[in-house]
Amino acid sequence: MTDSSSLPVRDLRQITVRPILHEEDSRWNALMRTHHYLGFRSLVGESLKYVALSGSEWVALLGWGAAAFKCGDRDRWIGWAPPEQFRRLRYIANNQRFLILPEARTPHLASRVLGLCLRRLSSDWRRQFNHPILLAETFVDPSRFAGTCYKAAGWICLGETRG
């Protein structure tokens, strides 16, 4: 068992989330490559990388990019006609990578980080790409994860993909 006093996260209320700085990109990439079960090469399309901090310690990383081109359950839920769908995909961000760093595993940290990031995602996206984000999506591998942190952060499960 780990002594909780050795963890960088002592108070979830003190967690902050911000976009990474240009000079932090190589560190973010290396940590994601090393610790994420899918590894990392790059994010797809318009994208933003975030870091969650406890004080000055990095505790989590998030990567947002372009939405999946087609996703039947999502597309039915939104209700956009096909021509609208392709024009409006730019308003959907896909949480392509999410990583709680190994030394920071703390109960409820993941849902706290997701919530904080979502509160600022649209305004950060507008600043970077001149349009807001209206919807966020992600895909969870049910053989590895239950999606609990997403549910706790208020996400809605729309169904399973074919992949």
Backbone torsions as a table, in degrees:
resi	resn	phi	psi	omega
1	MET	NA	142.5	-179.1
2	THR	-90.5	139.4	174.9
3	ASP	-73.6	118.9	-175.5
4	SER	-62.5	-21.5	178.9
5	SER	-70.3	-16.9	179.1
6	SER	-86.5	-11.6	179.9
7	LEU	-79.0	145.6	178.7
8	PRO	-71.7	-12.4	-178.1
9	VAL	-104.8	109.9	179.4
10	ARG	-111.5	-27.7	-177.2
11	ASP	-142.0	110.6	-177.4
12	LEU	-60.7	-24.5	179.0
13	ARG	-67.7	-17.5	-179.2
14	GLN	-91.5	-2.5	179.7
15	ILE	-68.6	137.5	172.9
16	THR	-124.8	153.4	178.2
17	VAL	-131.2	134.5	178.9
18	ARG	-150.3	158.3	172.8
19	PRO	-63.1	148.4	177.4
20	ILE	-70.8	156.9	174.1
21	LEU	-84.7	155.5	-178.9
22	HIS	-51.5	-43.1	-176.8
23	GLU	-73.4	-7.4	177.9
24	GLU	-95.2	-4.1	-174.5
25	ASP	-58.2	-46.0	-177.8
26	SER	-66.5	-35.9	176.7
27	ARG	-65.3	-46.3	179.3
28	TRP	-57.9	-49.3	-179.5
29	ASN	-59.0	-46.0	-177.7
30	ALA	-64.1	-43.3	178.6
31	LEU	-64.2	-40.4	179.6
32	MET	-66.5	-43.3	177.6
33	ARG	-60.7	-40.9	-175.4
34	THR	-75.2	-40.9	-167.9
35	HIS	-109.0	-18.4	-179.2
36	HIS	-83.0	137.5	-175.7
37	TYR	-63.3	-22.2	176.7
38	LEU	-92.5	-5.8	-174.2
39	GLY	73.7	-159.5	178.5
40	PHE	-163.6	135.6	169.6
41	ARG	-119.0	-58.0	179.6
42	SER	-164.1	165.4	172.9
43	LEU	-91.9	156.3	-174.6
44	VAL	-99.0	133.9	174.4
45	GLY	69.9	-158.1	174.2
46	GLU	-56.0	135.3	-175.4
47	SER	-152.7	154.6	175.0
48	LEU	-135.9	142.9	176.2
49	LYS	-113.4	138.4	-179.0
50	TYR	-125.0	155.6	172.0
51	VAL	-127.2	140.9	172.4
52	ALA	-104.6	136.3	-176.4
53	LEU	-123.4	146.5	167.3
54	SER	-117.3	102.3	-169.0
55	GLY	67.4	-122.3	177.8
56	SER	-103.1	1.0	-178.1
57	GLU	-85.2	131.4	173.8
58	TRP	-73.5	127.4	-179.7
59	VAL	-119.8	-20.6	-179.2
60	ALA	-156.8	155.9	178.6
61	LEU	-130.6	141.2	176.3
62	LEU	-132.2	142.0	175.7
63	GLY	-128.4	125.9	-179.7
64	TRP	-115.7	139.2	179.0
65	GLY	-147.3	-163.6	-177.1
66	ALA	-62.3	147.3	178.2
67	ALA	-67.9	156.9	173.6
68	ALA	-59.6	137.3	-177.0
69	PHE	-58.4	-46.2	177.6
70	LYS	-136.5	138.2	175.3
71	CYS	-152.7	103.6	-171.5
72	GLY	-52.5	-50.3	-178.5
73	ASP	-63.3	-42.7	178.2
74	ARG	-63.1	-47.2	-176.6
75	ASP	-63.9	-39.5	175.7
76	ARG	-66.6	-41.2	-178.6
77	TRP	-62.2	-43.8	179.3
78	ILE	-68.2	-42.7	179.3
79	GLY	84.9	14.7	177.3
80	TRP	-73.6	139.3	171.8
81	ALA	-68.6	151.8	-176.6
82	PRO	-48.7	-44.2	179.4
83	PRO	-62.7	-39.0	178.1
84	GLU	-65.9	-41.3	-175.9
85	GLN	-53.9	-49.0	-176.0
86	PHE	-70.0	-32.0	176.6
87	ARG	-72.5	-29.7	-173.5
88	ARG	-99.9	-2.8	179.2
89	LEU	-55.2	-29.8	-179.3
90	ARG	-63.1	-15.9	179.7
91	TYR	-90.6	4.8	177.7
92	ILE	-114.9	130.5	175.6
93	ALA	-109.4	140.3	178.7
94	ASN	-104.5	125.6	174.7
95	ASN	-75.6	87.7	-173.0
96	GLN	-76.6	-27.1	176.8
97	ARG	-145.5	139.1	174.7
98	PHE	-145.2	126.3	-176.0
99	LEU	-140.1	123.2	166.7
100	ILE	-90.4	123.0	-178.0
101	LEU	-64.9	143.3	-172.0
102	PRO	-52.8	-40.4	-176.9
103	GLU	-76.7	-4.9	-176.2
104	ALA	-109.9	7.6	-177.6
105	ARG	-59.4	114.1	-176.4
106	THR	-142.5	138.2	178.6
107	PRO	-53.5	135.3	174.3
108	HIS	73.7	-1.0	179.8
109	LEU	-62.1	-44.4	-175.6
110	ALA	-60.7	-47.3	-179.0
111	SER	-68.3	-33.7	177.1
112	ARG	-64.0	-46.5	-179.7
113	VAL	-63.2	-44.8	178.2
114	LEU	-59.0	-46.6	180.0
115	GLY	-60.3	-45.7	179.6
116	LEU	-63.6	-40.8	-178.8
117	CYS	-67.0	-42.7	-179.3
118	LEU	-63.7	-31.6	179.7
119	ARG	-64.0	-25.5	-176.4
120	ARG	-112.6	-9.0	-172.9
121	LEU	-55.8	-49.7	-175.8
122	SER	-63.1	-43.0	-179.9
123	SER	-69.2	-37.8	176.2
124	ASP	-64.6	-40.9	179.9
125	TRP	-63.9	-42.9	179.4
126	ARG	-61.7	-42.3	178.8
127	ARG	-62.5	-39.5	-176.1
128	GLN	-83.3	-40.1	-170.6
129	PHE	-121.4	4.1	176.2
130	ASN	65.6	27.2	170.7
131	HIS	-156.1	152.8	-177.8
132	PRO	-82.3	171.6	168.7
133	ILE	-107.5	129.1	-178.6
134	LEU	-104.4	-19.7	-175.8
135	LEU	-150.7	141.4	175.6
136	ALA	-115.8	145.6	178.3
137	GLU	-134.3	161.6	171.4
138	THR	-155.6	167.5	177.0
139	PHE	-126.4	130.0	-177.5
140	VAL	-115.0	129.8	177.3
141	ASP	-79.2	107.0	-175.4
142	PRO	-67.2	-14.4	175.7
143	SER	-77.8	-15.3	-179.3
144	ARG	-114.6	-31.5	-172.1
145	PHE	-139.5	153.0	177.0
146	ALA	-95.3	-9.6	-178.1
147	GLY	77.4	17.9	-174.9
148	THR	-59.5	-42.5	-177.6
149	CYS	-66.9	-32.8	177.3
150	TYR	-69.2	-44.0	177.2
151	LYS	-59.6	-43.8	-179.5
152	ALA	-65.4	-26.5	179.0
153	ALA	-88.7	4.9	174.9
154	GLY	95.2	8.6	178.5
155	TRP	-73.9	155.2	179.5
156	ILE	-112.4	130.2	175.0
157	CYS	-80.4	122.0	-178.3
158	LEU	-98.5	-11.8	179.5
159	GLY	143.6	-169.2	-178.7
160	GLU	-110.2	146.2	177.3
161	THR	-88.3	171.9	178.2
162	ARG	-79.1	-19.3	-175.0
163	GLY	-80.2	NA	NA
